[in-house]
Amino acid sequence: MERNYKLTVSYDGSRYYGWQVQPGKNTIQGKLQDVLGVLCGKEVLVIGAGRTDAGVHARAMTANVHMDTGLSEAEIRDYLNRYLPEDIAVSEVKIASDRFHARYNALTKTYRYTCFCGPVKSVFDRKYLLRLDAVPDVERMRRAAALLLGEHDFKSFCGNSHFKKSTVRRLDAIDIRLRRDYLTITCTGTGFLQNMVRILTGTLLEIGFGKREPEEIPAILAALDRTAAGYTVPPQGLCLIKVDY
């Protein structure tokens, strides 16, 4: 009997072209579908809660897949972890309702961008952060972040100039913390546009370094123009932390 399974997946996105399957490209969705396809003896569709960009990581991506298998949830998890590459792991497999959809049923997603601003370069986690040459003004960044909260048209923060659907999103929280030499920017919202968190981060860093003023945020939003916002930070510092349902 075919059932709907909910998966919790973590991955190091360093060597992948993002989540979504692309012809001839190494992707997270592609790897999961390949392994589960062998298990089921036919092609399966793995639906993710979002589409992380190339080089972006995840601690707890949620996905679902409809399969007909006699294996238990624990056996499916163990099978996946046996045959998936070392940089992808499935921490949990659960039977979900037939109508559960990892993307459409998601209420909020939380992403975290990590920067390192210490005097001595960080060796062991260098692939998972952005190294800064100085320490930005966190209070300026927090003042700007407060102006981004709520529901807005975030077209200025969308990296896809050909995006045809609505660019209105709701940001529930932006938590900016400096602990020792690590600066983290954690964003929670209903959904995120392509490169949105990376552009938000780049804009906030420009404000933190005095290249922009916090009070410019309303004008950047109103412009509905990508060139009005700051730069796009590299992907390696970004990680999907969790998806809430």
Disulfide bonds with the S-S distance in Angstrom:
none
